[in-house]
Amino acid sequence: MSFTPDIRLFSCHYTSQQSCGAELLKLGFPENIRLNRVSCTGKLQVTTLLKAFEEGADGVYVVGCPVDACHNVKGSLRAAKRVEAVRQALVELGVEPERVAMYHLPRGLHPEFINAGREMNERIGKLGPGPFRLDRQAETTLMGA
Amino acid sequence: MIVAERKPLAEIVDMVKGHDKILVLACRGCVTVCSAGGEREAAILASLIRLGLQKIGSSAEVIEGSLVRQCDKEYIDAIDRWQGQYDAILSTACGVGVNFIANLRPGDNVYPALNTTFFGGSAQQGIWSEQCAGCGDCVLHLTGGLCPVARCAKSLMNGPCGGSVDGRCEIDRDVDCVWQLIYDRMGRLNRREELQAAAPIRDWSAAGHGGPRKQVRKDLTL
């Protein structure tokens, strides 16, 4: 089934500076990815990521600084821990954990940021609509329930 | 503190799936400190329950609240503020909190979101370990402050046993033999000869083997 995934991106100010310019889309960044800029991904809470799924997102990902070069020292490391917590929660819910991901990317305008968006878009596209889409009735049951 | 951890999500969703309005009730006591059942964890759990119900084609109104503690009557009484907004309480407190709600609110459905695991502490961020068994007859003055009841797999009073190898317990090589720790510590304190005294057969009645324990302080009762 072909569909346009609803993907939410949470990216820190430093790794998404290029989003200020119109060139992001020109460079091939998928337009169905909604970008939410945060001052530091370390500020992101698990609930923020879960809320995106509650709102019907098919996939959620976070882009933060390289682990050893975070502007706020350990911000992106904290974000990675929270993304992992969401991954584990998705496993518990019987949902593909690949629907959430963490990327550590360098700052500034660079192709990796675009590539990460394309990769996520392709991955979620292959997985198909998420089970939390507001327009989709659940078809499966909780793992072990 | 009392240490706890969240139950598997499927178990929790199965508990509450028949209810239309669920109050996820955090405790700002021990389970906040051990990051198992404080306000943050309750918010995460509320979200996960909504997602879990949605996935099985169900739904419920899930709200969050918190109490200073769930182990004192005056705080349990404060649940009145959510009157009419729930038909089930999912407590993220330890088992004491769940029992207190059940004791004091006979008409309320209450479910445990956590497995209460042990009395312990955190020497390193994100890691908790058992330190006390609440046995009711403390022997720490005899063992250099290290508890053989909680920290010895056999709760030996005259350890170590033959399974102690290189300071590790036979049940798991990652577990310290507490009797080795006691022996080493008493040596550092120049008190090792105190360990020559054989501990007598222990009376475990204070440990709960005589039924549920109760403590009455007449200087405090009104």
Interface residues (C-beta under 8 A of the other chain):
Chain A: Q45 V46 T47 L50 K51 F53 E54 A89 E92 L93 G94 V95 P131 F132 Q137 A138 E139 T140 T141 L142 M143 G144 A145
Chain B: P8 L9 A10 V13 D14 R40 A43 I44 S47 L48 R50 L51 G52 Q54 K55 I56 G57 S58
